[in-house]
Amino acid sequence: MTIPELKKPKVYCQLSALTPANLPANTDGGMNRGIYSAAASMLGSQHQLDMLANNLANVSTTGYKRDELAFGETLVREMRAAGGEGRSLGTMSLGTASETGYTSFDPGSPMATGSPYDFAIQDSKGLFAVQTPNGVRYTRNGSFELSADGVLLTHDKFPVLDENQNPIQIPIGEMIVQPDGNIVVDGKPVGKLAVFEGQFTKAGENMYSATNVASFEPDSILWKSVESSNVNSVEAMVEMVQLQRRFDLAQRSITQQDELTQRLIQSVNQ
């Protein structure tokens, strides 16, 4: 986004990639600068609170990966003396805002279930591949089931795929799953539970879409277990309390600056 050059006083302005506060370019007027900064802080806190609430709602979702936010300065000005014509006095920021969201793929804790169709990836990288009506999707939720005709499925009845992205067929017999994902029934290999690596984007329902996908060998695949969510509920709740305090302080700052502006106006009128 390009900001047009201002009339006097001359100020150089540059906006970051995301400015949810839509701060105007001509916010040079005294007290207003503090109000804009506090408002930007409140908006950033609100975005972060929404993200934390979604993370907490999925604290018990198998294989869920928490979302996080990156913050940056919303508006940076180069301040100059003599009405914009003199020497540089440095820069001034009008606050921070959430620039982009991302997913933390830190591994969750494994939980033993005893089910022969539950699997947990023991690595911070890699997801299972699943065939859905919207195409191939990927998930860390390794809680599967077997269909009547022996196809390994998710609980939503989507086929789980092997390294060639074909459905995995498991015949009746004594099954063993090796740490590398190979499935052995009655001593014979019948398929491999594949893991893929790539650039993943959340697509809803604990699924991910992906680009630049390639087969990946994790440290191991834990059989008869699932991976828990990587959301720490205690840390998230503490962060929510801190956000609430930050929001209240910014709101109080706006109120105080508005009162100071009113007093200034009254003093000028008198």
C-alpha positions as CSV (number, residue, x, y, z in Angstrom):
1,M,0.0,0.0,0.0
2,T,1.5,3.4,-1.0
3,I,0.8,6.5,1.0
4,P,0.8,9.7,-1.0
5,E,3.4,12.4,0.1
6,L,1.9,14.8,2.6
7,K,1.8,18.6,2.4
8,K,3.7,20.5,5.1
9,P,5.0,19.3,7.5
10,K,6.7,16.8,5.1
11,V,6.7,13.3,6.6
12,Y,7.7,10.0,5.1
13,C,5.2,7.3,5.8
14,Q,5.3,3.6,5.3
15,L,2.6,1.1,6.1
16,S,3.3,-2.6,7.0
17,A,1.5,-5.4,5.0
18,L,-1.5,-5.5,7.3
19,T,-3.0,-2.5,9.0
20,P,-6.3,-3.5,10.6
21,A,-6.8,-0.2,12.2
22,N,-6.8,1.6,8.8
23,L,-4.8,4.4,10.4
24,P,-5.0,7.6,8.2
25,A,-1.8,9.0,6.7
26,N,-2.2,12.5,8.1
27,T,-2.2,11.6,11.9
28,D,0.4,14.2,12.9
29,G,-1.8,16.1,15.3
30,G,-0.5,16.1,18.8
31,M,-2.8,14.1,21.1
32,N,-4.4,12.0,18.4
33,R,-1.2,10.1,17.9
34,G,-1.5,8.4,21.3
35,I,-5.2,7.5,20.6
36,Y,-4.3,5.8,17.3
37,S,-1.5,3.9,19.0
38,A,-3.7,2.7,21.8
39,A,-6.5,1.8,19.3
40,A,-4.0,-0.3,17.3
41,S,-3.0,-2.1,20.4
42,M,-6.6,-2.9,21.3
43,L,-7.3,-4.3,17.8
44,G,-4.2,-6.5,18.0
45,S,-5.3,-7.8,21.4
46,Q,-8.7,-8.6,20.0
47,H,-7.2,-10.6,17.2
48,Q,-5.0,-12.5,19.5
49,L,-7.9,-13.2,21.9
50,D,-9.9,-14.7,19.1
51,M,-7.0,-16.9,18.2
52,L,-6.5,-18.0,21.8
53,A,-10.2,-18.8,22.2
54,N,-10.1,-21.0,19.1
55,N,-7.0,-22.8,20.5
56,L,-8.7,-23.4,23.8
57,A,-11.8,-24.8,22.1
58,N,-9.5,-27.5,20.5
59,V,-7.4,-28.4,23.5
60,S,-8.9,-31.9,23.4
61,T,-8.8,-32.3,19.6
62,T,-6.5,-35.1,18.6
63,G,-3.6,-33.9,16.6
64,Y,-4.6,-30.2,16.7
65,K,-1.9,-27.6,16.1
66,R,-2.2,-24.3,17.8
67,D,-2.4,-21.0,15.9
68,E,-0.2,-18.0,16.7
69,L,0.2,-14.4,15.6
70,A,3.1,-12.3,14.5
71,F,3.0,-8.6,15.2
72,G,4.6,-5.6,13.5
73,E,4.5,-1.8,13.5
74,T,1.4,-0.4,11.8
75,L,2.8,3.0,10.8
76,V,6.3,4.3,11.0
77,R,7.1,8.0,10.4
78,E,10.4,9.7,9.9
79,M,10.2,12.9,11.9
80,R,12.2,16.0,10.7
81,A,12.8,19.4,12.3
82,A,11.8,22.8,10.8
83,G,8.5,21.8,9.5
84,G,9.8,18.7,7.7
85,E,12.7,20.6,6.0
86,G,15.4,20.2,8.7
87,R,17.5,17.4,10.0
88,S,16.1,14.0,10.8
89,L,14.8,13.6,14.4
90,G,14.4,9.8,14.1
91,T,11.3,7.7,13.6
92,M,8.1,7.3,15.6
93,S,5.7,4.3,15.6
94,L,2.0,4.5,15.9
95,G,1.7,1.1,17.5
96,T,1.6,-2.6,16.6
97,A,-0.8,-4.8,14.8
98,S,-1.2,-8.5,13.9
99,E,0.6,-8.9,10.6
100,T,0.1,-12.6,9.9
101,G,-1.0,-15.8,11.5
102,Y,0.8,-19.1,11.4
103,T,0.5,-22.6,12.8
104,S,2.9,-24.1,15.4
105,F,3.7,-27.7,14.5
106,D,5.3,-28.4,17.9
107,P,4.5,-32.1,18.6
108,G,1.8,-32.9,21.2
109,S,2.2,-35.7,23.8
110,P,1.4,-39.3,22.7
111,M,-1.5,-40.9,24.4
112,A,-1.9,-44.7,24.4
113,T,-5.3,-46.0,23.3
114,G,-4.8,-49.7,22.7
115,S,-6.7,-49.5,19.4
116,P,-4.8,-51.2,16.5
117,Y,-5.9,-48.5,14.1
118,D,-4.5,-45.5,16.1
119,F,-1.1,-43.9,15.1
120,A,1.0,-41.0,16.3
121,I,3.8,-39.3,14.4
122,Q,6.8,-39.0,16.6
123,D,8.3,-35.9,14.8
124,S,7.6,-32.2,14.6
125,K,7.2,-32.6,10.8
126,G,4.9,-34.7,8.6
127,L,1.2,-35.4,8.3
128,F,-1.0,-38.3,7.2
129,A,-2.6,-38.1,3.8
130,V,-6.4,-38.5,3.4
131,Q,-8.6,-38.7,0.3
132,T,-11.6,-36.3,0.7
133,P,-14.3,-35.0,-1.7
134,N,-12.3,-31.8,-2.0
135,G,-9.1,-33.7,-2.9
136,V,-6.2,-34.9,-0.9
137,R,-6.0,-33.4,2.5
138,Y,-3.5,-33.9,5.4
139,T,-3.9,-34.4,9.1
140,R,-2.0,-35.2,12.3
141,N,-5.0,-36.9,13.7
142,G,-4.0,-40.6,13.5
143,S,-7.2,-42.0,15.0
144,F,-8.5,-44.3,12.3
145,E,-10.9,-47.3,11.8
146,L,-11.3,-50.2,9.4
147,S,-14.2,-50.4,7.0
148,A,-16.1,-53.6,6.4
149,D,-14.1,-54.3,3.2
150,G,-10.7,-53.7,5.0
151,V,-10.0,-50.1,4.0
152,L,-8.3,-47.9,6.6
153,L,-10.5,-44.8,7.1
154,T,-10.7,-41.7,9.2
155,H,-13.8,-41.4,11.5
156,D,-15.3,-39.2,8.8
157,K,-15.0,-42.2,6.4
158,F,-12.2,-40.8,4.3
159,P,-9.6,-43.3,3.0
160,V,-6.1,-43.0,4.5
161,L,-3.5,-43.0,1.7
162,D,-0.1,-44.8,1.3
163,E,3.1,-43.2,-0.1
164,N,1.7,-43.6,-3.6
165,Q,-1.5,-41.9,-2.4
166,N,-3.6,-45.0,-2.8
167,P,-6.1,-46.3,-0.1
168,I,-4.5,-48.7,2.4
169,Q,-6.1,-52.1,2.3
170,I,-5.6,-54.3,5.4
171,P,-6.7,-58.0,5.3
172,I,-7.9,-59.9,8.3
173,G,-5.1,-61.4,10.4
174,E,-2.6,-60.7,13.1
175,M,-1.5,-57.1,12.4
176,I,1.8,-55.4,13.4
177,V,2.8,-51.9,12.6
178,Q,6.5,-51.2,12.5
179,P,8.0,-47.8,13.6
180,D,8.7,-46.9,9.9
181,G,4.9,-47.2,9.1
182,N,5.0,-50.6,7.4
183,I,1.9,-52.7,8.1
184,V,2.5,-56.4,8.5
185,V,-0.3,-59.0,8.6
186,D,0.4,-62.6,9.4
187,G,4.1,-61.9,8.7
188,K,3.5,-60.4,5.2
189,P,3.8,-56.6,4.4
190,V,0.5,-55.3,3.1
191,G,1.1,-51.6,3.0
192,K,2.7,-48.6,4.5
193,L,1.2,-45.8,6.5
194,A,2.8,-42.8,4.7
195,V,3.8,-39.4,6.1
196,F,4.2,-36.3,3.9
197,E,6.0,-33.0,4.3
198,G,5.2,-29.7,2.5
199,Q,3.8,-26.3,3.0
200,F,0.5,-26.8,4.9
201,T,-2.4,-24.5,5.3
202,K,-5.4,-25.2,7.6
203,A,-8.5,-26.2,5.6
204,G,-10.9,-26.8,8.5
205,E,-12.0,-29.9,10.3
206,N,-8.5,-30.5,11.5
207,M,-7.3,-31.0,7.9
208,Y,-4.7,-29.1,5.9
209,S,-4.2,-28.4,2.2
210,A,-0.7,-28.5,0.9
211,T,1.8,-27.5,-1.8
212,N,5.2,-28.8,-2.6
213,V,4.3,-32.2,-1.0
214,A,6.9,-34.9,-0.7
215,S,7.1,-38.2,1.2
216,F,8.8,-37.9,4.5
217,E,10.4,-40.4,7.0
218,P,9.6,-39.3,10.6
219,D,11.6,-40.5,13.6
220,S,9.0,-43.1,14.1
221,I,5.2,-43.8,14.0
222,L,3.9,-44.9,17.4
223,W,1.3,-47.7,17.1
224,K,-1.8,-47.9,19.3
225,S,-1.5,-44.3,20.3
226,V,-2.6,-40.9,19.2
227,E,-1.1,-37.4,19.4
228,S,-2.7,-34.9,21.7
229,S,-3.3,-31.3,20.9
230,N,-0.2,-29.1,21.4
231,V,-2.3,-26.4,23.1
232,N,-1.2,-25.8,26.7
233,S,-4.5,-24.7,28.4
234,V,-2.8,-23.1,31.4
235,E,-0.5,-21.0,29.3
236,A,-3.3,-20.0,27.0
237,M,-5.5,-18.9,30.0
238,V,-2.7,-16.9,31.5
239,E,-2.1,-15.2,28.2
240,M,-5.8,-14.4,28.0
241,V,-5.7,-12.7,31.4
242,Q,-2.6,-10.7,30.2
243,L,-4.4,-9.7,27.0
244,Q,-7.4,-8.5,29.0
245,R,-5.2,-6.3,31.2
246,R,-3.4,-4.9,28.1
247,F,-6.8,-4.1,26.5
248,D,-8.0,-2.4,29.6
249,L,-4.9,-0.3,29.9
250,A,-5.1,0.8,26.2
251,Q,-8.8,1.7,26.7
252,R,-8.0,3.7,29.8
253,S,-5.2,5.5,27.9
254,I,-7.7,6.5,25.2
255,T,-10.1,7.9,27.8
256,Q,-7.4,9.9,29.5
257,Q,-6.1,11.4,26.2
258,D,-9.6,12.3,25.2
259,E,-10.1,14.1,28.5
260,L,-6.8,15.9,28.0
261,T,-7.8,17.0,24.6
262,Q,-11.1,18.4,25.9
263,R,-9.2,20.3,28.6
264,L,-6.9,21.8,26.0
265,I,-9.8,22.9,23.9
266,Q,-11.4,24.5,26.9
267,S,-8.2,26.3,27.8
268,V,-7.9,27.7,24.3
269,N,-11.5,28.9,24.3
270,Q,-11.0,30.6,27.6
